[in-house]
Amino acid sequence: MEENNETSGGGFILLGFSDQPQLEIILFVVVLISYLLTLVGNTTIILVSCLDSKLRTPMYFFLTNLSFLDLAFTTSIVPQLLWNLRGPAKTITSTGCALQLYVSLSLGSTECVLLTVMAFDRYVAVCRPLNYTTVMHPSFCKALAGIAWLSGVGNTLIQSTITLRLPRCGHRRLHHFLCEVPAMIKLACVDIHANQVQLFVATLVLLLLPMALISISYGFIAHAVIKIKSAHAWRKALGTCGSHLLVVSLYFGTSSVIYIQPQRSYGHSQGMFLTLFYTVVTPTLNPLIYTLRNKDVKGALRRLLRREQNF
């Protein structure tokens, strides 16, 4: 009777951390604080970058896109997560699950490409400084950002649509806290080998390839930085590039484990904690990393605060 009720009902059950009630209370507080910090931090970066004329450069144009991505990405996941953590109801409607799948995958894929674009921007700034303004022209920067967004949309239209069309034979218990492709395909009651191959190819193109390109970019940057004789220029290059490299390491390091070995990671607490890290923790740390390690952003914040006080 229970099985019939589950198969006939609509929506999905996000089991998540439901087998650890005490942990759910701790996670609720931690996730809520992280989400509030994400909202404040990324909104601040967007406002400062838009309002301060000195930050209207390619680097901060891409940083603004990254902050907007993080805001939208966490908002597509965290409110539902908090709702499930605070009470016994662990359900999400079919429409809500599909919407979360489409939106979060699109934004996550876009971020992978955008971080690669940001690495290219740092490569040109450090290795080709005399040609920087010519190469990183505003129209070219907008085109690169557009490619990043279109890549994410294209990926989610293909992967999410195919995943949602898989027959599930009434299975609707997700051993996860969000609707994500590796977890969703496990509900299928048909052979999913083709879907796993498709997921691997998408991971190769949108995760491993960007990681390789970023590594190559920073290899050239490291080679150029070693040749810098000026201590001031060396510290400036290391500061701006170090911030971006730290963000890249946090995001790609955790997400690659989940998507490269989904069969091994999903369904275990370790896999969910890794997912929690790149969906909640990393977007919280991004604004802190870029503001605390970046004198330009801190200077812009001080100028903006002085302007408000004078007003």
C-alpha positions in Angstrom: 0.0 0.0 0.0 2.8 2.4 0.8 4.5 1.7 -2.5 1.3 2.3 -4.4 0.9 5.7 -2.6 4.4 6.7 -3.4 4.2 5.7 -7.1 0.8 7.4 -7.6 1.7 10.6 -5.9 3.2 13.6 -7.6 6.6 15.2 -7.0 9.7 13.9 -5.5 11.0 13.1 -1.9 14.4 14.7 -1.2 15.7 12.4 1.5 18.9 14.4 2.0 20.1 14.3 5.6 16.7 13.1 6.9 18.4 10.1 8.6 20.4 12.5 10.8 17.9 14.9 12.5 20.5 16.5 14.8 22.7 17.3 11.8 19.7 18.9 10.0 19.4 21.5 12.7 23.1 22.4 12.5 22.9 22.5 8.7 19.9 24.7 8.7 21.7 27.3 10.8 24.9 27.1 8.7 23.1 27.1 5.3 20.9 30.1 6.4 23.9 32.1 7.5 25.9 31.2 4.4 22.9 32.2 2.2 22.5 35.6 3.8 26.3 36.2 3.4 26.0 35.2 -0.2 23.2 37.6 -0.8 24.9 40.5 0.9 28.4 39.8 -0.4 27.6 39.3 -4.1 25.0 42.1 -4.1 27.7 44.4 -2.7 30.2 43.4 -5.5 27.6 44.0 -8.2 26.7 47.4 -6.8 30.3 48.5 -6.2 31.4 47.4 -9.7 28.5 49.2 -11.3 28.7 52.4 -9.3 32.5 52.9 -9.1 33.9 54.1 -12.4 37.4 52.8 -11.6 36.1 49.3 -11.6 34.6 49.4 -15.0 37.2 47.1 -16.5 37.0 43.6 -18.1 38.0 41.9 -14.8 35.2 43.4 -12.8 32.7 43.0 -15.7 33.3 39.3 -15.5 33.3 39.4 -11.7 29.9 41.1 -11.8 28.6 38.2 -14.0 30.1 35.7 -11.5 28.4 37.4 -8.6 25.0 37.4 -10.4 25.5 33.7 -11.2 26.2 32.9 -7.6 23.2 34.8 -6.4 20.9 33.0 -8.9 22.5 29.6 -8.4 22.2 29.6 -4.6 18.6 31.0 -4.8 17.6 28.1 -7.1 18.7 25.6 -4.4 19.0 27.0 -0.9 15.3 28.1 -0.2 14.1 24.6 -1.0 16.9 23.1 1.0 16.1 25.3 4.1 12.4 24.4 3.8 13.3 20.7 3.8 15.8 21.0 6.7 13.4 22.8 9.0 10.6 20.2 9.1 9.4 16.7 8.4 8.2 17.6 4.8 11.0 16.6 2.4 9.0 16.9 -0.8 9.3 19.0 -4.0 6.7 19.2 -6.7 7.5 17.8 -10.2 7.4 21.3 -11.6 9.7 22.6 -8.8 12.1 19.8 -9.4 12.2 20.3 -13.1 12.6 24.1 -12.7 15.5 23.5 -10.1 17.1 21.1 -12.5 17.0 23.4 -15.5 18.0 26.5 -13.7 20.8 25.1 -11.4 22.4 23.1 -14.2 22.3 26.1 -16.6 23.9 28.4 -14.0 26.5 25.8 -12.9 27.5 25.1 -16.5 27.7 28.9 -17.2 30.0 29.4 -14.2 32.4 26.7 -15.5 32.8 28.6 -18.8 32.9 32.0 -17.1 35.7 31.0 -14.8 37.7 29.9 -17.9 37.0 33.3 -19.5 38.2 35.0 -16.4 41.4 32.9 -16.5 42.0 34.1 -20.1 41.4 37.7 -19.0 44.1 37.3 -16.3 46.5 35.6 -18.8 46.1 38.6 -21.2 46.6 41.1 -18.3 49.8 39.5 -17.0 51.4 38.0 -20.2 50.2 40.6 -22.8 49.8 43.8 -20.7 50.6 46.1 -23.7 47.8 44.5 -25.7 45.3 44.2 -22.9 43.0 47.1 -23.8 43.1 46.1 -27.5 42.4 42.4 -26.9 39.9 42.7 -24.0 37.7 45.2 -25.8 34.2 45.8 -24.2 32.4 44.2 -27.2 34.7 41.2 -27.0 34.1 40.8 -23.3 30.4 40.9 -23.8 30.7 38.3 -26.5 32.7 36.0 -24.2 30.2 36.4 -21.4 27.4 35.7 -23.9 29.2 32.5 -25.0 29.4 31.4 -21.3 25.6 32.0 -20.7 24.6 30.3 -24.0 26.8 27.3 -23.2 25.0 26.9 -19.9 21.6 27.2 -21.4 22.4 24.8 -24.2 23.8 22.2 -21.8 20.7 22.3 -19.5 18.3 22.1 -22.4 19.9 18.9 -23.6 20.8 17.2 -20.3 17.8 18.2 -18.2 15.3 17.4 -21.0 16.7 13.9 -21.6 16.9 13.2 -17.9 13.3 14.2 -17.2 12.1 12.1 -20.1 13.5 8.9 -18.5 10.8 6.5 -17.3 11.0 6.2 -13.5 8.2 3.6 -12.9 7.0 5.5 -9.9 10.4 5.9 -8.2 10.5 9.3 -6.6 12.8 9.0 -3.6 16.0 11.1 -4.3 18.9 10.3 -2.0 19.9 14.0 -2.3 18.9 17.4 -1.2 18.3 18.8 -4.7 17.3 17.7 -8.1 20.5 17.1 -10.0 21.3 15.0 -13.1 23.5 12.3 -11.5 20.9 11.7 -8.8 17.9 11.9 -11.1 19.1 9.3 -13.6 19.4 6.8 -10.8 15.6 6.8 -10.5 15.2 5.5 -14.0 13.9 1.9 -14.4 15.6 1.4 -17.8 19.2 1.0 -18.9 21.0 4.4 -18.2 24.3 3.5 -19.9 23.7 6.0 -22.7 22.8 8.7 -20.2 26.0 8.0 -18.2 28.0 8.4 -21.4 26.2 11.6 -22.2 26.9 12.9 -18.7 30.5 12.0 -19.0 30.9 13.8 -22.4 29.2 16.9 -20.9 31.5 16.7 -17.9 34.5 16.4 -20.2 33.5 19.5 -22.2 32.2 21.8 -19.5 34.2 20.7 -16.5 37.5 18.9 -17.4 38.2 21.0 -20.6 37.8 24.3 -18.7 40.0 23.0 -15.9 42.7 22.1 -18.5 42.4 25.5 -20.2 42.6 27.3 -16.8 45.7 25.2 -15.8 47.4 26.1 -19.1 46.5 29.8 -18.6 48.0 29.8 -15.1 51.0 27.9 -16.3 51.8 30.8 -18.6 51.0 33.3 -15.9 53.3 31.6 -13.4 56.1 31.6 -16.0 55.5 35.4 -16.7 55.3 36.2 -12.9 58.6 34.5 -12.2 60.3 36.9 -14.7 58.8 40.0 -13.0 61.6 41.9 -11.2 59.4 44.6 -9.6 58.2 43.4 -6.1 55.1 45.7 -6.4 54.1 44.3 -9.8 54.7 40.8 -8.6 52.5 41.2 -5.6 49.7 42.8 -7.7 49.8 40.0 -10.2 49.8 37.4 -7.5 46.9 39.1 -5.7 44.5 39.3 -8.6 45.4 35.9 -10.0 45.6 34.2 -6.6 42.0 35.2 -5.8 40.7 33.8 -9.1 42.8 30.6 -8.7 41.4 30.0 -5.2 37.8 30.4 -6.5 38.6 28.0 -9.4 40.1 25.4 -7.1 37.1 25.5 -4.7 34.5 25.2 -7.4 36.1 22.7 -9.8 37.7 20.6 -7.0 34.4 19.7 -5.4 32.1 19.5 -8.5 34.6 17.4 -10.4 34.4 14.6 -7.8 30.6 14.5 -8.1 30.3 14.6 -11.9 33.3 12.5 -12.8 32.4 9.6 -10.4 28.6 10.0 -9.8 28.0 6.3 -9.1 30.6 6.3 -6.3 29.7 9.7 -4.8 25.9 9.8 -4.8 23.7 8.3 -2.2 26.4 8.8 0.5 26.8 11.6 3.0 30.2 12.4 1.6 28.8 13.1 -1.9 26.1 15.3 -0.4 28.6 17.3 1.6 30.7 17.9 -1.5 27.6 19.1 -3.3 26.8 21.3 -0.4 30.2 22.8 -0.6 30.0 23.9 -4.3 26.4 24.9 -4.1 26.4 26.8 -0.8 29.8 27.3 0.6 31.7 28.4 -2.5 29.3 31.1 -3.5 29.6 32.5 0.0 33.4 32.5 -0.1 33.7 34.1 -3.5 32.8 37.7 -2.4 35.0 37.3 0.7 37.9 36.1 -1.4 37.6 38.9 -4.0 37.1 41.7 -1.5 39.5 40.7 1.3 42.4 40.0 -1.2 41.6 42.9 -3.6 42.7 46.4 -2.8 40.7 47.8 -5.7 37.4 46.5 -4.4 38.2 47.6 -0.8 39.1 51.0 -2.1 35.9 51.2 -4.1 33.9 50.2 -1.0 35.5 53.0 1.1 34.8 55.6 -1.7 31.2 54.5 -1.9 30.7 54.7 1.9 32.3 58.2 2.0 30.0 59.3 -0.8 27.0 58.0 1.1 28.1 59.8 4.3 28.7 63.1 2.5 25.3 62.8 0.8 
